[in-house]
Amino acid sequence: MADEKYFNFPIQLLKGFLVDSGKVLSDIANYAVYAHSTSLEYNEELSAFRSAASFYNIKFGKPVHAFDNGKELYEEYSEDSPMVGITLSMYWDFNKDNKSEVQKLHLLGFLALKSILGNKTFCKTDNRMLFSRMDGQVKKLEFWQLSEEMYKYCSTKHKANYWAPKIRAEVYRWEMKSYSVRTHGFYISLKLSIDDLVFEAEKRKLKYKELEQKNEIQNARAKALERLNAKPP
Protein backbone atom coordinates (compact mmCIF):
# COMPACT_ATOMS: atom_id res chain seq x y z
CA MET A 1 0.00 0.00 0.00
CA ALA A 2 1.21 3.48 -0.85
CA ASP A 3 0.56 4.83 2.66
CA GLU A 4 2.28 1.93 4.46
CA LYS A 5 5.16 2.83 6.74
CA TYR A 6 8.70 1.64 6.15
CA PHE A 7 11.76 0.85 8.19
CA ASN A 8 14.60 2.45 6.23
CA PHE A 9 18.10 1.22 6.96
CA PRO A 10 21.61 0.86 5.46
CA ILE A 11 22.20 -2.30 3.45
CA GLN A 12 25.07 -3.30 5.77
CA LEU A 13 22.55 -4.26 8.45
CA LEU A 14 21.59 -7.31 6.38
CA LYS A 15 24.89 -9.01 7.20
CA GLY A 16 24.27 -12.31 8.95
CA PHE A 17 20.55 -12.47 8.18
CA LEU A 18 20.70 -16.14 7.16
CA VAL A 19 22.50 -16.96 10.41
CA ASP A 20 20.47 -14.92 12.91
CA SER A 21 17.52 -13.16 11.29
CA GLY A 22 16.10 -12.20 14.69
CA LYS A 23 19.12 -10.11 15.60
CA VAL A 24 19.26 -8.48 12.17
CA LEU A 25 15.59 -7.56 12.26
CA SER A 26 15.98 -6.19 15.79
CA ASP A 27 18.91 -4.03 14.65
CA ILE A 28 16.87 -2.78 11.69
CA ALA A 29 14.01 -1.69 13.97
CA ASN A 30 16.37 -0.05 16.45
CA TYR A 31 18.17 1.83 13.68
CA ALA A 32 15.03 2.94 11.86
CA VAL A 33 13.26 4.14 15.01
CA TYR A 34 16.32 6.06 16.17
CA ALA A 35 16.83 7.57 12.72
CA HIS A 36 13.23 8.79 12.75
CA SER A 37 13.66 10.17 16.26
CA THR A 38 16.45 12.48 15.07
CA SER A 39 13.87 14.42 13.05
CA LEU A 40 11.64 15.04 16.09
CA GLU A 41 11.89 18.10 18.29
CA TYR A 42 12.51 16.86 21.80
CA ASN A 43 14.86 18.14 24.48
CA GLU A 44 15.81 14.60 25.46
CA GLU A 45 16.89 11.87 22.99
CA LEU A 46 15.22 8.97 24.76
CA SER A 47 11.87 10.80 24.77
CA ALA A 48 12.21 11.37 21.02
CA PHE A 49 13.02 7.67 20.61
CA ARG A 50 9.90 6.65 22.51
CA SER A 51 7.81 8.97 20.37
CA ALA A 52 9.33 7.49 17.20
CA ALA A 53 8.53 4.00 18.49
CA SER A 54 4.90 5.07 18.95
CA PHE A 55 4.88 6.37 15.37
CA TYR A 56 5.78 2.87 14.18
CA ASN A 57 3.48 1.28 16.76
CA ILE A 58 6.35 -0.77 18.14
CA LYS A 59 6.96 -1.58 21.80
CA PHE A 60 10.50 -2.42 22.86
CA GLY A 61 10.94 -4.80 25.78
CA LYS A 62 14.10 -2.91 26.72
CA PRO A 63 13.67 0.60 25.27
CA VAL A 64 16.96 1.92 26.69
CA HIS A 65 18.89 -0.95 25.13
CA ALA A 66 17.04 -0.44 21.82
CA PHE A 67 17.85 3.26 21.97
CA ASP A 68 21.54 2.68 22.68
CA ASN A 69 21.81 0.09 19.92
CA GLY A 70 19.93 2.24 17.44
CA LYS A 71 22.09 5.27 18.17
CA GLU A 72 25.29 3.23 17.87
CA LEU A 73 24.23 1.81 14.49
CA TYR A 74 23.10 5.22 13.27
CA GLU A 75 26.46 6.74 14.10
CA GLU A 76 28.40 3.77 12.69
CA TYR A 77 27.16 3.97 9.12
CA SER A 78 27.84 7.00 6.97
CA GLU A 79 25.13 8.99 5.27
CA ASP A 80 26.20 7.71 1.85
CA SER A 81 25.53 4.06 2.75
CA PRO A 82 23.10 2.44 0.29
CA MET A 83 19.69 2.55 1.93
CA VAL A 84 16.71 0.25 1.53
CA GLY A 85 13.21 0.19 2.98
CA ILE A 86 11.07 -2.70 4.19
CA THR A 87 7.36 -2.27 4.82
CA LEU A 88 6.20 -2.88 8.36
CA SER A 89 3.88 -5.67 7.19
CA MET A 90 6.77 -7.47 5.49
CA TYR A 91 9.00 -6.82 8.49
CA TRP A 92 6.57 -8.36 10.96
CA ASP A 93 5.85 -11.26 8.62
CA PHE A 94 9.52 -12.18 8.54
CA ASN A 95 9.91 -11.50 12.26
CA LYS A 96 8.09 -14.77 12.89
CA ASP A 97 9.94 -18.06 13.32
CA ASN A 98 8.16 -19.84 10.48
CA LYS A 99 10.31 -18.72 7.54
CA SER A 100 12.61 -21.16 5.77
CA GLU A 101 16.13 -20.22 4.72
CA VAL A 102 15.03 -20.09 1.09
CA GLN A 103 12.24 -17.67 1.98
CA LYS A 104 14.77 -15.52 3.81
CA LEU A 105 16.99 -15.72 0.75
CA HIS A 106 14.13 -14.35 -1.35
CA LEU A 107 13.66 -11.43 1.03
CA LEU A 108 17.38 -10.66 0.87
CA GLY A 109 17.17 -10.73 -2.91
CA PHE A 110 14.28 -8.28 -2.96
CA LEU A 111 15.96 -5.86 -0.55
CA ALA A 112 19.27 -6.17 -2.39
CA LEU A 113 17.65 -5.31 -5.72
CA LYS A 114 15.80 -2.39 -4.13
CA SER A 115 19.07 -1.02 -2.81
CA ILE A 116 20.68 -1.36 -6.24
CA LEU A 117 17.75 0.30 -7.95
CA GLY A 118 17.48 3.18 -5.48
CA ASN A 119 15.33 5.98 -6.89
CA LYS A 120 15.99 5.06 -10.52
CA THR A 121 13.12 4.05 -12.77
CA PHE A 122 15.14 1.06 -13.92
CA CYS A 123 18.76 -0.05 -14.08
CA LYS A 124 21.06 -2.84 -15.16
CA THR A 125 22.98 -5.02 -12.72
CA ASP A 126 24.45 -8.52 -12.45
CA ASN A 127 24.67 -11.57 -10.20
CA ARG A 128 27.82 -10.42 -8.41
CA MET A 129 26.16 -7.20 -7.28
CA LEU A 130 22.99 -9.06 -6.36
CA PHE A 131 24.72 -11.56 -4.07
CA SER A 132 27.03 -8.87 -2.68
CA ARG A 133 24.12 -6.67 -1.60
CA MET A 134 22.27 -9.73 -0.28
CA ASP A 135 25.31 -10.27 1.93
CA GLY A 136 25.12 -6.70 3.23
CA GLN A 137 28.05 -5.46 1.15
CA VAL A 138 28.20 -1.98 -0.34
CA LYS A 139 30.53 -2.79 -3.23
CA LYS A 140 30.43 -5.61 -5.74
CA LEU A 141 32.69 -8.37 -4.50
CA GLU A 142 33.94 -11.63 -5.94
CA PHE A 143 31.79 -14.54 -4.84
CA TRP A 144 34.60 -16.08 -2.77
CA GLN A 145 34.82 -12.86 -0.74
CA LEU A 146 31.26 -13.22 0.56
CA SER A 147 30.23 -14.76 3.87
CA GLU A 148 30.13 -18.52 4.16
CA GLU A 149 26.35 -18.61 4.40
CA MET A 150 25.96 -16.59 1.19
CA TYR A 151 28.86 -18.17 -0.69
CA LYS A 152 27.20 -21.58 -0.68
CA TYR A 153 24.55 -20.18 -3.05
CA CYS A 154 27.09 -18.84 -5.54
CA SER A 155 30.27 -20.89 -4.97
CA THR A 156 30.22 -21.95 -8.62
CA LYS A 157 28.96 -20.27 -11.77
CA HIS A 158 26.36 -23.00 -12.07
CA LYS A 159 25.01 -22.32 -8.56
CA ALA A 160 24.92 -18.56 -9.11
CA ASN A 161 23.14 -19.00 -12.43
CA TYR A 162 20.67 -21.37 -10.74
CA TRP A 163 19.80 -19.28 -7.70
CA ALA A 164 19.83 -15.75 -9.15
CA PRO A 165 16.99 -16.38 -11.67
CA LYS A 166 14.96 -18.21 -9.00
CA ILE A 167 15.33 -15.24 -6.66
CA ARG A 168 14.39 -12.78 -9.41
CA ALA A 169 11.37 -14.87 -10.34
CA GLU A 170 10.23 -15.07 -6.72
CA VAL A 171 10.47 -11.33 -6.00
CA TYR A 172 8.21 -10.64 -8.97
CA ARG A 173 5.33 -11.09 -6.53
CA TRP A 174 6.63 -7.98 -4.76
CA GLU A 175 6.41 -6.02 -8.03
CA MET A 176 10.14 -6.28 -8.80
CA LYS A 177 10.34 -6.88 -12.55
CA SER A 178 13.49 -8.15 -14.26
CA TYR A 179 14.63 -9.01 -17.76
CA SER A 180 17.76 -10.81 -18.94
CA VAL A 181 17.61 -12.13 -22.50
CA ARG A 182 21.15 -11.79 -23.95
CA THR A 183 21.84 -8.68 -21.89
CA HIS A 184 25.13 -9.63 -20.10
CA GLY A 185 23.46 -8.99 -16.77
CA PHE A 186 19.82 -8.12 -16.14
CA TYR A 187 17.53 -5.11 -15.94
CA ILE A 188 15.27 -4.41 -12.95
CA SER A 189 12.44 -2.00 -12.16
CA LEU A 190 9.74 -1.37 -9.60
CA LYS A 191 8.09 1.42 -11.59
CA LEU A 192 7.93 0.15 -15.17
CA SER A 193 5.63 -2.57 -16.46
CA ILE A 194 7.41 -5.65 -17.73
CA ASP A 195 6.53 -4.56 -21.29
CA ASP A 196 8.20 -1.18 -20.81
CA LEU A 197 11.21 -2.70 -19.07
CA VAL A 198 11.80 -5.12 -21.94
CA PHE A 199 11.42 -2.24 -24.40
CA GLU A 200 14.08 -0.17 -22.59
CA ALA A 201 16.45 -3.12 -22.39
CA GLU A 202 16.08 -4.02 -26.06
CA LYS A 203 16.49 -0.38 -27.06
CA ARG A 204 19.83 -0.27 -25.27
CA LYS A 205 20.91 -3.56 -26.82
CA LEU A 206 20.18 -2.09 -30.26
CA LYS A 207 22.20 1.06 -29.53
CA TYR A 208 25.09 -1.08 -28.32
CA LYS A 209 25.00 -3.19 -31.47
CA GLU A 210 24.97 -0.07 -33.64
CA LEU A 211 27.96 1.33 -31.75
CA GLU A 212 29.76 -1.99 -31.98
CA GLN A 213 29.16 -2.13 -35.72
CA LYS A 214 30.39 1.45 -36.13
CA ASN A 215 33.58 0.64 -34.22
CA GLU A 216 34.17 -2.46 -36.33
CA ILE A 217 33.81 -0.42 -39.53
CA GLN A 218 36.21 2.23 -38.23
CA ASN A 219 38.77 -0.42 -37.28
CA ALA A 220 38.41 -2.09 -40.67
CA ARG A 221 38.92 1.25 -42.43
CA ALA A 222 42.05 1.98 -40.38
CA LYS A 223 43.48 -1.42 -41.32
CA ALA A 224 42.65 -0.87 -44.99
CA LEU A 225 44.36 2.52 -45.02
CA GLU A 226 47.38 1.04 -43.29
CA ARG A 227 47.59 -1.62 -45.98
CA LEU A 228 47.48 1.12 -48.62
CA ASN A 229 50.26 2.97 -46.81
CA ALA A 230 47.90 5.86 -46.24
CA LYS A 231 46.90 7.82 -43.16
CA PRO A 232 43.33 8.69 -42.14
CA PRO A 233 42.49 12.33 -42.98
C-alpha positions as semicolon CSV with decimal commas, in nm:
position;residue;x (nm);y (nm);z (nm)
1;M;0,000;0,000;0,000
2;A;0,121;0,348;-0,085
3;D;0,056;0,483;0,266
4;E;0,228;0,193;0,446
5;K;0,516;0,283;0,674
6;Y;0,870;0,164;0,615
7;F;1,176;0,085;0,819
8;N;1,460;0,245;0,623
9;F;1,810;0,122;0,696
10;P;2,161;0,086;0,546
11;I;2,220;-0,230;0,345
12;Q;2,507;-0,330;0,577
13;L;2,255;-0,426;0,845
14;L;2,159;-0,731;0,638
15;K;2,489;-0,901;0,720
16;G;2,427;-1,231;0,895
17;F;2,055;-1,247;0,818
18;L;2,070;-1,614;0,716
19;V;2,250;-1,696;1,041
20;D;2,047;-1,492;1,291
21;S;1,752;-1,316;1,129
22;G;1,610;-1,220;1,469
23;K;1,912;-1,011;1,560
24;V;1,926;-0,848;1,217
25;L;1,559;-0,756;1,226
26;S;1,598;-0,619;1,579
27;D;1,891;-0,403;1,465
28;I;1,687;-0,278;1,169
29;A;1,401;-0,169;1,397
30;N;1,637;-0,005;1,645
31;Y;1,817;0,183;1,368
32;A;1,503;0,294;1,186
33;V;1,326;0,414;1,501
34;Y;1,632;0,606;1,617
35;A;1,683;0,757;1,272
36;H;1,323;0,879;1,275
37;S;1,366;1,017;1,626
38;T;1,645;1,248;1,507
39;S;1,387;1,442;1,305
40;L;1,164;1,504;1,609
41;E;1,189;1,810;1,829
42;Y;1,251;1,686;2,180
43;N;1,486;1,814;2,448
44;E;1,581;1,460;2,546
45;E;1,689;1,187;2,299
46;L;1,522;0,897;2,476
47;S;1,187;1,080;2,477
48;A;1,221;1,137;2,102
49;F;1,302;0,767;2,061
50;R;0,990;0,665;2,251
51;S;0,781;0,897;2,037
52;A;0,933;0,749;1,720
53;A;0,853;0,400;1,849
54;S;0,490;0,507;1,895
55;F;0,488;0,637;1,537
56;Y;0,578;0,287;1,418
57;N;0,348;0,128;1,676
58;I;0,635;-0,077;1,814
59;K;0,696;-0,158;2,180
60;F;1,050;-0,242;2,286
61;G;1,094;-0,480;2,578
62;K;1,410;-0,291;2,672
63;P;1,367;0,060;2,527
64;V;1,696;0,192;2,669
65;H;1,889;-0,095;2,513
66;A;1,704;-0,044;2,182
67;F;1,785;0,326;2,197
68;D;2,154;0,268;2,268
69;N;2,181;0,009;1,992
70;G;1,993;0,224;1,744
71;K;2,209;0,527;1,817
72;E;2,529;0,323;1,787
73;L;2,423;0,181;1,449
74;Y;2,310;0,522;1,327
75;E;2,646;0,674;1,410
76;E;2,840;0,377;1,269
77;Y;2,716;0,397;0,912
78;S;2,784;0,700;0,697
79;E;2,513;0,899;0,527
80;D;2,620;0,771;0,185
81;S;2,553;0,406;0,275
82;P;2,310;0,244;0,029
83;M;1,969;0,255;0,193
84;V;1,671;0,025;0,153
85;G;1,321;0,019;0,298
86;I;1,107;-0,270;0,419
87;T;0,736;-0,227;0,482
88;L;0,620;-0,288;0,836
89;S;0,388;-0,567;0,719
90;M;0,677;-0,747;0,549
91;Y;0,900;-0,682;0,849
92;W;0,657;-0,836;1,096
93;D;0,585;-1,126;0,862
94;F;0,952;-1,218;0,854
95;N;0,991;-1,150;1,226
96;K;0,809;-1,477;1,289
97;D;0,994;-1,806;1,332
98;N;0,816;-1,984;1,048
99;K;1,031;-1,872;0,754
100;S;1,261;-2,116;0,577
101;E;1,613;-2,022;0,472
102;V;1,503;-2,009;0,109
103;Q;1,224;-1,767;0,198
104;K;1,477;-1,552;0,381
105;L;1,699;-1,572;0,075
106;H;1,413;-1,435;-0,135
107;L;1,366;-1,143;0,103
108;L;1,738;-1,066;0,087
109;G;1,717;-1,073;-0,291
110;F;1,428;-0,828;-0,296
111;L;1,596;-0,586;-0,055
112;A;1,927;-0,617;-0,239
113;L;1,765;-0,531;-0,572
114;K;1,580;-0,239;-0,413
115;S;1,907;-0,102;-0,281
116;I;2,068;-0,136;-0,624
117;L;1,775;0,030;-0,795
118;G;1,748;0,318;-0,548
119;N;1,533;0,598;-0,689
120;K;1,599;0,506;-1,052
121;T;1,312;0,405;-1,277
122;F;1,514;0,106;-1,392
123;C;1,876;-0,005;-1,408
124;K;2,106;-0,284;-1,516
125;T;2,298;-0,502;-1,272
126;D;2,445;-0,852;-1,245
127;N;2,467;-1,157;-1,020
128;R;2,782;-1,042;-0,841
129;M;2,616;-0,720;-0,728
130;L;2,299;-0,906;-0,636
131;F;2,472;-1,156;-0,407
132;S;2,703;-0,887;-0,268
133;R;2,412;-0,667;-0,160
134;M;2,227;-0,973;-0,028
135;D;2,531;-1,027;0,193
136;G;2,512;-0,670;0,323
137;Q;2,805;-0,546;0,115
138;V;2,820;-0,198;-0,034
139;K;3,053;-0,279;-0,323
140;K;3,043;-0,561;-0,574
141;L;3,269;-0,837;-0,450
142;E;3,394;-1,163;-0,594
143;F;3,179;-1,454;-0,484
144;W;3,460;-1,608;-0,277
145;Q;3,482;-1,286;-0,074
146;L;3,126;-1,322;0,056
147;S;3,023;-1,476;0,387
148;E;3,013;-1,852;0,416
149;E;2,635;-1,861;0,440
150;M;2,596;-1,659;0,119
151;Y;2,886;-1,817;-0,069
152;K;2,720;-2,158;-0,068
153;Y;2,455;-2,018;-0,305
154;C;2,709;-1,884;-0,554
155;S;3,027;-2,089;-0,497
156;T;3,022;-2,195;-0,862
157;K;2,896;-2,027;-1,177
158;H;2,636;-2,300;-1,207
159;K;2,501;-2,232;-0,856
160;A;2,492;-1,856;-0,911
161;N;2,314;-1,900;-1,243
162;Y;2,067;-2,137;-1,074
163;W;1,980;-1,928;-0,770
164;A;1,983;-1,575;-0,915
165;P;1,699;-1,638;-1,167
166;K;1,496;-1,821;-0,900
167;I;1,533;-1,524;-0,666
168;R;1,439;-1,278;-0,941
169;A;1,137;-1,487;-1,034
170;E;1,023;-1,507;-0,672
171;V;1,047;-1,133;-0,600
172;Y;0,821;-1,064;-0,897
173;R;0,533;-1,109;-0,653
174;W;0,663;-0,798;-0,476
175;E;0,641;-0,602;-0,803
176;M;1,014;-0,628;-0,880
177;K;1,034;-0,688;-1,255
178;S;1,349;-0,815;-1,426
179;Y;1,463;-0,901;-1,776
180;S;1,776;-1,081;-1,894
181;V;1,761;-1,213;-2,250
182;R;2,115;-1,179;-2,395
183;T;2,184;-0,868;-2,189
184;H;2,513;-0,963;-2,010
185;G;2,346;-0,899;-1,677
186;F;1,982;-0,812;-1,614
187;Y;1,753;-0,511;-1,594
188;I;1,527;-0,441;-1,295
189;S;1,244;-0,200;-1,216
190;L;0,974;-0,137;-0,960
191;K;0,809;0,142;-1,159
192;L;0,793;0,015;-1,517
193;S;0,563;-0,257;-1,646
194;I;0,741;-0,565;-1,773
195;D;0,653;-0,456;-2,129
196;D;0,820;-0,118;-2,081
197;L;1,121;-0,270;-1,907
198;V;1,180;-0,512;-2,194
199;F;1,142;-0,224;-2,440
200;E;1,408;-0,017;-2,259
201;A;1,645;-0,312;-2,239
202;E;1,608;-0,402;-2,606
203;K;1,649;-0,038;-2,706
204;R;1,983;-0,027;-2,527
205;K;2,091;-0,356;-2,682
206;L;2,018;-0,209;-3,026
207;K;2,220;0,106;-2,953
208;Y;2,509;-0,108;-2,832
209;K;2,500;-0,319;-3,147
210;E;2,497;-0,007;-3,364
211;L;2,796;0,133;-3,175
212;E;2,976;-0,199;-3,198
213;Q;2,916;-0,213;-3,572
214;K;3,039;0,145;-3,613
215;N;3,358;0,064;-3,422
216;E;3,417;-0,246;-3,633
217;I;3,381;-0,042;-3,953
218;Q;3,621;0,223;-3,823
219;N;3,877;-0,042;-3,728
220;A;3,841;-0,209;-4,067
221;R;3,892;0,125;-4,243
222;A;4,205;0,198;-4,038
223;K;4,348;-0,142;-4,132
224;A;4,265;-0,087;-4,499
225;L;4,436;0,252;-4,502
226;E;4,738;0,104;-4,329
227;R;4,759;-0,162;-4,598
228;L;4,748;0,112;-4,862
229;N;5,026;0,297;-4,681
230;A;4,790;0,586;-4,624
231;K;4,690;0,782;-4,316
232;P;4,333;0,869;-4,214
233;P;4,249;1,233;-4,298
